[in-house]
Amino acid sequence: MSYFTDSTWQDWLKDSIDVGIVSYIIYKLILIVRGTRAVQLLKGIFVLVATWAISTWFNLYTLKWLMNQMFTWGIVTVMIIFQPELRRALEQLGRGDLFSRGSSMERNALSEQLEQIMRAIQYMSKRKIGALIVFERKTGVSELIESGISMESRITSELLINIFTPNAPLHDGAVIIRGNQIMAAGCYLPLSENPFISKELGTRHRAAIGVSEISDAMSVIVSEETGQVSLSINGMIVRDINEESLISKLFDELTPKVNGKEKSGLASFWKRKED
């Protein structure tokens, strides 16, 4: 008899709960490795699994034997390769954070990242150090990231300041931020061809507008001539934006939207800033 005809509603309920729990665990594990190099390693493992499946399907004995040998030592290899991620997962499990990692933690992390970015912007603005920081959102800008120098670094104010220090190799390019990482620096952006843009704006501002025209990315610009800070989004630019409006707009646009609770993370940012 088939599974569908022999199963009772209790079996269906049990199996549904089983599948749901496993799916949730996999989802949380994906969140843990997201934004790390483990993602690329997972892609490599997927290729190996696909190769093994093809070799089995077509009875390619030599290739199948080779894949079997790789899988024999695969568990040990995976534990070595994913050691940092496994340690982080166990630490979160010990703290009880593995299954609570959600929008609240993401908002707190975003608040801390924006604090670092605002420190750098304030420093560069006072000293009239030109800067262009791009925040990738839903529309990927991988081709622009590839035009620069790959970094995949943690966001810190010191690193941003060093990147844009005058006469530094990456000073004239753009920094692109994806999630919680500085993906690349010295990136080349397309210049806006909008004829209505003020003639006072230079290449850095036109590049910021240009990237916001071809994607939903946001850009923060620090003028090298005046030290003014501007924000570009959706093909438009707000010049000489004040600090409070800038952090509010960045947090509102970049934070996960969950039941209108975005402001809690923003409040904690200003509280830390006052301390």
Solvent accessible surface area in square Angstrom, and as a share of the most:
residue,aa,sasa,rsa
1,M,196,0.88
2,S,59,0.38
3,Y,110,0.42
4,F,141,0.59
5,T,94,0.55
6,D,83,0.43
7,S,21,0.14
8,T,71,0.41
9,W,176,0.62
10,Q,96,0.42
11,D,49,0.25
12,W,116,0.41
13,L,95,0.47
14,K,126,0.53
15,D,49,0.25
16,S,69,0.45
17,I,94,0.48
18,D,80,0.41
19,V,97,0.56
20,G,40,0.38
21,I,98,0.50
22,V,73,0.42
23,S,59,0.38
24,Y,96,0.37
25,I,66,0.34
26,I,93,0.47
27,Y,116,0.44
28,K,12,0.05
29,L,80,0.40
30,I,94,0.48
31,L,14,0.07
32,I,4,0.02
33,V,18,0.10
34,R,132,0.48
35,G,37,0.35
36,T,40,0.23
37,R,183,0.67
38,A,2,0.02
39,V,46,0.26
40,Q,115,0.51
41,L,69,0.35
42,L,77,0.38
43,K,115,0.49
44,G,35,0.34
45,I,56,0.28
46,F,146,0.61
47,V,88,0.51
48,L,58,0.29
49,V,68,0.39
50,A,36,0.28
51,T,38,0.22
52,W,90,0.32
53,A,47,0.36
54,I,92,0.47
55,S,0,0.00
56,T,50,0.29
57,W,200,0.70
58,F,128,0.53
59,N,91,0.47
60,L,80,0.40
61,Y,165,0.63
62,T,112,0.65
63,L,57,0.28
64,K,64,0.27
65,W,154,0.54
66,L,81,0.41
67,M,10,0.04
68,N,59,0.30
69,Q,73,0.32
70,M,81,0.36
71,F,74,0.31
72,T,93,0.54
73,W,172,0.60
74,G,18,0.17
75,I,130,0.66
76,V,83,0.48
77,T,62,0.36
78,V,55,0.31
79,M,114,0.51
80,I,122,0.62
81,I,73,0.37
82,F,14,0.06
83,Q,86,0.38
84,P,68,0.43
85,E,25,0.11
86,L,77,0.39
87,R,135,0.49
88,R,79,0.29
89,A,13,0.10
90,L,121,0.60
91,E,88,0.40
92,Q,11,0.05
93,L,92,0.46
94,G,71,0.68
95,R,147,0.54
96,G,51,0.49
97,D,37,0.19
98,L,17,0.08
99,F,95,0.40
100,S,69,0.44
101,R,47,0.17
102,G,23,0.22
103,S,30,0.19
104,S,59,0.38
105,M,72,0.32
106,E,56,0.25
107,R,18,0.07
108,N,74,0.38
109,A,41,0.32
110,L,20,0.10
111,S,0,0.00
112,E,97,0.43
113,Q,30,0.13
114,L,1,0.00
115,E,19,0.08
116,Q,43,0.19
117,I,2,0.01
118,M,4,0.02
119,R,122,0.45
120,A,0,0.00
121,I,3,0.02
122,Q,51,0.22
123,Y,82,0.31
124,M,0,0.00
125,S,29,0.19
126,K,163,0.69
127,R,130,0.47
128,K,107,0.45
129,I,15,0.08
130,G,0,0.00
131,A,0,0.00
132,L,7,0.04
133,I,1,0.01
134,V,0,0.00
135,F,6,0.02
136,E,23,0.10
137,R,69,0.25
138,K,197,0.83
139,T,60,0.35
140,G,46,0.44
141,V,2,0.01
142,S,53,0.34
143,E,104,0.47
144,L,17,0.09
145,I,18,0.09
146,E,140,0.63
147,S,46,0.30
148,G,16,0.16
149,I,101,0.51
150,S,83,0.54
151,M,50,0.22
152,E,70,0.31
153,S,29,0.19
154,R,181,0.66
155,I,7,0.04
156,T,23,0.14
157,S,8,0.05
158,E,111,0.50
159,L,47,0.23
160,L,0,0.00
161,I,31,0.16
162,N,98,0.50
163,I,11,0.05
164,F,0,0.00
165,T,55,0.32
166,P,62,0.39
167,N,154,0.79
168,A,27,0.21
169,P,136,0.86
170,L,40,0.20
171,H,16,0.07
172,D,122,0.63
173,G,13,0.12
174,A,1,0.01
175,V,0,0.00
176,I,0,0.00
177,I,5,0.03
178,R,88,0.32
179,G,60,0.58
180,N,78,0.40
181,Q,37,0.16
182,I,0,0.00
183,M,24,0.11
184,A,0,0.00
185,A,0,0.00
186,G,12,0.12
187,C,3,0.02
188,Y,167,0.63
189,L,21,0.11
190,P,49,0.31
191,L,91,0.45
192,S,6,0.04
193,E,162,0.73
194,N,51,0.26
195,P,103,0.65
196,F,182,0.76
197,I,15,0.08
198,S,42,0.27
199,K,174,0.74
200,E,134,0.60
201,L,14,0.07
202,G,38,0.37
203,T,94,0.54
204,R,43,0.16
205,H,19,0.09
206,R,53,0.19
207,A,8,0.07
208,A,0,0.00
209,I,3,0.02
210,G,3,0.02
211,V,0,0.00
212,S,4,0.02
213,E,81,0.36
214,I,100,0.51
215,S,17,0.11
216,D,34,0.18
217,A,0,0.00
218,M,0,0.00
219,S,0,0.00
220,V,1,0.01
221,I,0,0.00
222,V,1,0.01
223,S,14,0.09
224,E,79,0.35
225,E,144,0.65
226,T,77,0.45
227,G,5,0.05
228,Q,68,0.30
229,V,17,0.10
230,S,2,0.01
231,L,2,0.01
232,S,0,0.00
233,I,17,0.08
234,N,95,0.49
235,G,19,0.19
236,M,126,0.56
237,I,39,0.20
238,V,76,0.44
239,R,101,0.37
240,D,88,0.45
241,I,25,0.13
242,N,93,0.47
243,E,60,0.27
244,E,118,0.53
245,S,48,0.31
246,L,2,0.01
247,I,1,0.00
248,S,34,0.22
249,K,73,0.31
250,L,0,0.00
251,F,2,0.01
252,D,54,0.28
253,E,42,0.19
254,L,43,0.21
255,T,6,0.04
256,P,39,0.25
257,K,117,0.50
258,V,50,0.29
259,N,130,0.66
260,G,59,0.57
261,K,112,0.47
262,E,22,0.10
263,K,120,0.51
264,S,66,0.43
265,G,2,0.02
266,L,19,0.09
267,A,63,0.49
268,S,36,0.23
269,F,2,0.01
270,W,61,0.21
271,K,138,0.58
272,R,88,0.32
273,K,82,0.35
274,E,143,0.64
275,D,145,0.75
